[in-house]
Amino acid sequence: MKISLVRDLVLATLCVAAILIAVSSTASAESTVKNVPANAVASRYGAGWDCVRGYREERNQCFAIQVPANAYLSSSGDDWACNRGYVRVSEACTAIKVPANAHIDEAHFGPGWQCDRGYRESTGRCTRIVIPPHAFAVESSYGRGWECERGYRANDRACVPITVPPNGFLVRSGDDFECERGFTKGAATCAAIQVPANAYLNGDGNAWKCERGFKRKDAGCVALTVPTNAHIEFSGNDWRCADGYRREGESCRMVVDRSF
């Protein structure tokens, strides 16, 4: 009997609490709605409000957006943009004056137009780009406006041929040459690399390196003289003293502990 009475009291308490929460929420919602200005709606997120499409929030009010001639309301609904062929100047849309050999530019910056391919902007006009032999026009608002064909290099206003020497080849960009493995590049030649005894070509193939146990001297490789208490280091072309020894000249001297 007592258990039943306690259960009833708990249920009654929970019901009263639920009613109080509902009343409080309703009062809060009503209070929020009362604070929403004209041409606005309660925000879907949080307790604020948002202006309806075509209005902009200023000083806690919603003011109508004045869309000028030759303009339209933006997709966000809180600003405007000019129609194609017009550019925004302050609070109006001014017609874009497109010069000869140019076209409307969709970008929302700059003069609103861009020169056609093969022309370059100069003092508000589009002048023809003079393309030399063995070159082609490129879409670029800077630089020469043209690039040389593969196998040619730009020199002032012309494209000069690249002379590839024996044992050489054109690089991927096509405007220079490199030498094959085992040759070194000169101004216009590929000279064979003379690899001395006890040496080998490096990974790039454009120089040589002494084998392990040898060091470079002048144009050749001489054997390392490894003193007592030393070993050839990681590079393979020099030696270092063992732990407890210090290098002095061409020998290793024991380090004396004088802390005692």
Residue pairs with C-beta under 8 A, 6 or more apart in sequence:
28 47
32 42
32 47
32 49
33 42
35 49
36 42
36 49
37 49
37 60
37 61
37 62
38 61
38 62
39 51
39 52
39 55
39 62
39 64
40 49
40 50
40 51
40 52
40 55
40 57
40 62
41 49
41 50
41 52
42 48
42 49
43 49
43 50
50 57
51 57
51 62
51 78
52 62
52 77
53 73
53 77
53 78
54 64
54 65
54 73
54 77
55 62
55 63
55 64
55 65
55 78
56 62
56 63
56 65
56 78
56 79
57 78
65 73
65 78
65 79
65 80
66 91
67 73
67 80
68 80
68 91
68 92
68 93
69 92
69 93
70 82
70 83
70 86
70 93
70 95
71 80
71 81
71 82
71 83
71 86
71 88
71 93
72 80
72 81
72 83
73 79
73 80
74 80
74 81
81 88
81 108
82 88
82 93
83 93
84 104
84 106
85 95
85 96
85 104
86 93
86 94
86 95
86 96
86 112
87 93
87 94
87 96
87 111
87 112
88 94
88 108
96 104
96 111
96 112
96 113
97 113
98 104
98 112
98 113
99 113
99 124
99 125
99 126
100 125
100 126
101 115
101 116
101 119
101 126
101 128
102 113
102 114
102 115
102 116
102 119
102 126
103 113
103 114
103 116
104 112
104 113
105 111
105 112
105 113
105 114
111 124
114 121
114 141
115 121
115 126
116 126
117 137
117 139
118 128
118 129
118 131
118 137
118 145
119 126
119 127
119 128
119 129
120 126
120 127
120 128
120 129
120 145
121 141
129 137
129 144
129 145
129 146
130 157
131 137
131 145
131 146
132 146
132 157
132 158
132 159
133 158
133 159
134 148
134 149
134 152
134 159
134 161
135 146
135 147
135 148
135 149
135 152
135 154
135 159
136 146
136 147
136 149
137 145
137 146
138 145
138 146
138 147
144 154
144 157
147 154
148 154
148 159
148 175
149 159
149 174
150 170
150 174
150 175
151 161
151 162
151 170
151 174
152 159
152 160
152 161
152 162
152 174
152 175
153 159
153 160
153 161
153 162
153 175
153 176
154 175
162 170
162 175
162 176
162 177
163 188
164 170
164 177
165 177
165 188
165 189
165 190
166 190
167 179
167 180
167 183
167 190
167 192
168 177
168 178
168 179
168 180
168 183
168 185
168 190
169 177
169 178
169 179
169 180
170 176
170 177
171 177
171 178
177 185
178 185
179 185
179 190
179 206
180 190
180 205
181 201
181 205
181 206
182 192
182 193
182 201
182 205
183 190
183 191
183 192
183 193
183 206
184 190
184 191
184 193
184 206
184 207
185 206
193 201
193 206
193 207
193 208
194 219
195 201
195 208
196 208
196 219
196 220
196 221
197 220
197 221
198 210
198 211
198 214
198 220
198 221
198 223
199 208
199 209
199 210
199 211
199 214
199 220
199 221
200 208
200 209
200 211
201 207
201 208
201 209
202 208
202 209
209 216
209 237
210 216
210 221
210 236
210 237
211 221
211 236
212 232
212 236
212 237
213 223
213 224
213 232
213 236
214 221
214 222
214 223
214 224
214 237
215 221
215 222
215 224
215 237
215 238
216 237
224 232
224 237
224 238
224 239
225 250
226 232
226 239
227 239
227 250
227 251
227 252
228 251
228 252
229 241
229 242
229 245
229 252
229 254
230 239
230 240
230 241
230 242
230 245
230 247
230 252
231 239
231 240
231 242
232 238
232 239
233 239
233 240
240 247
241 247
241 252
242 252
244 254
244 255
245 252
245 253
245 254
245 255
246 252
246 253
246 254
246 255
